[in-house]
Amino acid sequence: MAAQAELQSLLRFLSGDAKIPLASAMGKSFYLYGFDSVSAISKADLQTIHGIFADDKLSKQVLNAAKRVTKKRSAADALPPSSPSPTKRKKTNAPLSDALTSTEMEHSLELPLCGMDEEGLSKVVLFTNRAPLVLAFAVAILKHEMPHQPLSSRLSLAQAVVSANSRSKAVSLGLEKGKSAEEEGWGQGQPSVKIMGREVRVLRRWDYSQGEESSSDPKGAEEEGKSIAGTPTATGDPTSPALWGLDLEALRQANTSQPSSATSRISGELPIYTAQAARSYLLKSFATAPPPTESPSEPPKKKKSPSAIAAEKEHNLGLLLGALDLLYGSWSCVLTREELDRRAWGWYVNVRPDVETGVAGWGGKGEVRLADILNLKRKI
C-alpha cells in the first residue's frame, strides 16, 4: 500500500509540478521509484535524470521542478506556527487563499489521478449530466492551453466557462430571460480569455506568485514578465499572470441597487468563481453507469455506503481526467492553442450524455463512455 502511495505521489509530482503529460508521467514514474522523495530527485545530477527521460528539456524540467518544490516546502517548514486573531476567525467567507500559502492551497485542491492504462479506460462507462462534463473538459484542456496557470486558476476559469454556457442554455430554453451581465457591460474594462470557444472575463490574481510556478527558461520568464500588468496584453491575451474567473452575474446582483457607472461596477472586491466549489462539483458528479437490468432470479446486490459511493465517484473523476489528458496530449503537439481550443467543444458534443430535448432534458443524466473519448485521439 505504501509503495502504491509513493508511485501516486511521483505521478502527482510529474504531471502536476513538473507539468509532464500524464501518458509520459505514467511511463516514467516507475523508473523514478528509486528516489524516496521529491527532495531526493532535487539532489540528483542532471545526467541521472537524463538517463530516465532521454531528453534534455524534460530532464531539466523535472529537476528544476523538484528543486522548486523542495525549496517551497523547506520555506514553509521554517515558518513559525501562528494562531489566527479573533477577527480573522470570524471571516468564514474569506477565500481559502487568504488562509493558506500558494503551495498549501494548490496541494489542497489536488484532483485524483488516473492509475489505469488505456485498455482499462476504454471499458469504463460513467453516469453524469452535461454541466460537470463541460467542467472536466475545460479543466483538462487548460492544463495544455495554459500550462503556467496553477490548478486553482484552472478550476476557477473552467467554472466560469460552465456558468456562462449554462446561462446561455437556460435562455435558449426559456428558463431565464433578459440580458446577461456580460451583455449589460458588467465586465467592461476587464480582460478576457477564450476557453472552449467561449470568452470569459478574468481577474489578475495578487495572492499568487506566478514566477514561482513558471518555466525555468529565462527567456520565457522575461517574456512572461512583460505581460503581467493589470491590463490585457497587446493581443488581448492575459494568460501569463495567474488568473481567477470573474463572476459577472454575482457582481451585477451585488450592485443592482448602486449607480450603474463603469467605476462603481468594478470598484471594491470583485466576486470570483472559487476553485474549491468547482473541485467539489467535480468530485461528486461522476457515478458508475448502472448495470443492465438484473434477472429476478439474481440476489439483490448490497447497497453501497455513502462513503463508498463518494470514493467511487472520486476514482471515476480520475479516470475521466486521465482519458481527457490522453486526448488533449495526442493533439497538443501538432495543433496551435487556438486550433486545440476550437476543436474541444466539438469533442465534448461527440461524447456528452444523451438527454431529452428541450426543458425536459435540463439537468438530465446519461452515459459517458471513456472509449468514445479515447477514439478521438490523434491516429499515429
Disulfide bonds with the S-S distance in Angstrom:
none
